[in-house]
Amino acid sequence: MKQPLTIFWFRRDLRLDDNVGFYEALRSEKPVLPIFIFDSEIIDTLPKDDARVNFIYDTLQTMRSTLQDERNSSIAIFHGNPIDVYKKLVEDYNIQSVYTNHDYEPYARKRDNDIKEFLESKSIEFKTFKDQVIFEKDDVVKNDGDPYVVYTPYMKTWKRLFKDFDLEIFYTNSYLDNLIKNSRLPNLDLSDIGFVKSKQEIKDFTVTPTLIQDYENTRNFPAKDATSRLGPHLRFGTVSIRKMIKKAIAEDNEIFWQELIWREFFMQILWHFPHTSNKSFKSKYDRIEWRNNEEEFNKWCDGKTGYPLVDAGMRQLNQTGFMHNRVRMLVGSFLCKHLLIDWRWGEAYFAEKLHDYEMASNVGNWQWVAGSGVDAAPYFRIFNPTTQIQKFDKDLQYIKQWVPDFQELTYPQPIVDHKMARERCLKVYKDALN
């Protein structure tokens, strides 16, 4: 008779401590088999040297080593379609229940529903928990139960609810003895899943008291290395949102705190309006007649638009997988407004390149610059890519770092005249919206 087991399925929560679903699984009555699945539906479309896949792989190997050294246990790692992996697991083990944490993206919701149905057909319970956010789904809504579609009232309600929220940290150490005793669980090499070592790396995050305190004064200047680099770590769950909120509260810094709330705002928007992943929130914006010039799009991608601040941002992204947030707004606005290229093209490019890519925030921010989303910038707000230099990089430090050729004869002429592009944009938007 095979030993009855509980499975814990790691996904966007790659840490052993303060992990709600893992904590609950360890407190169940059966020994816990931890697993991770490199989902072929997701990773098979990515570049073979993708830094994010490398980061997930390296993080999992570190977690495996910790469990092997300290608990004579491990994490079983698989590659394939999750439903196929579960069919095999059900054959190989006597699984009583599967625990995991919620995921809110449209693909993940369908995947989890399919797996829940399959497991229940085998009399196996599927239990999921809130872990990657403080508030989710319908936790923060208006008095009539409708979701907020404007950030400021959402943020105020979020903060009011938080005052009565029990910010618990879920310490797993006392329960790790409940793991399955097997340090030789299935493992994979990067090459087994079709990937190679990336030249880019995902840096560790910095959340020092100084960074948090100075955040408001420094966060808009891309030449300063003054952002936390928390994005990928929240995205993949190598850090707990509860611990980060505790740090923000300890330093009593509203601006840093509100950045974390923005993330949850966009997540609940995607939850309530899953169509926004590929359609405009304001449907009339889907009537815009985008030019979608492929040659101009490629120049934008390569950082060769002839506008130094735009090009600096794109070259930073291509070389490092990171772009400063202030510059993200500018390059996004430039693509949609100056070049009249569909925001979905930019969103897809960022999805491939950004280490901290998270669908909810990426879609939310792209629709913001295009004017088509919730709480969006009005369509007639068009950033001037030249005056933005005066505001945010007047000493040209950032531009010199990423576009050293900007004063050379080889540097391209502007791809489009700002004044003409602005007028063209206003006309095209007005024709679509009226």
Secondary structure, 3 states (H helix, E strand, C coil): CCCEEEEEEECCCCCCCCCHHHHHHHCCCCCEEEEEEEEHHHHCCCCCCCHHHHHHHHHHHHHHHHHHHHHCCCCEEEEECHHHHHHHHHHHCEEEEEEEECCCCHHHHHHHHHHHHHHHHCCCEEEEECCCCCCCCCCCECCCCCECCCHHHHHHHHHHHHHCCCCCCCCCHHHHHHECCCCCCCCCCHHHHCCCCCCCCCCCCCCCHHHHHHHHHHCCCCCCCCCCCCHHHHHHCCCCHHHHHHHHHHHCCHHHHHHHHHHHHHHHHHHHCHHHHCCCCCHHHHHCCCCCCHHHHHHHHHCCCCCHHHHHHHHHHHHHCCCCHHHHHHHHHHHHHHCCCCHHHHHHHHHHHCCCCCHHHHHHHHHHHHCCCCCCCCCCCCCCCCHHHHHHCCCCHHHHHHCCCCCCCCCCCCCCCHHHHHHHHHHHHHHHHC
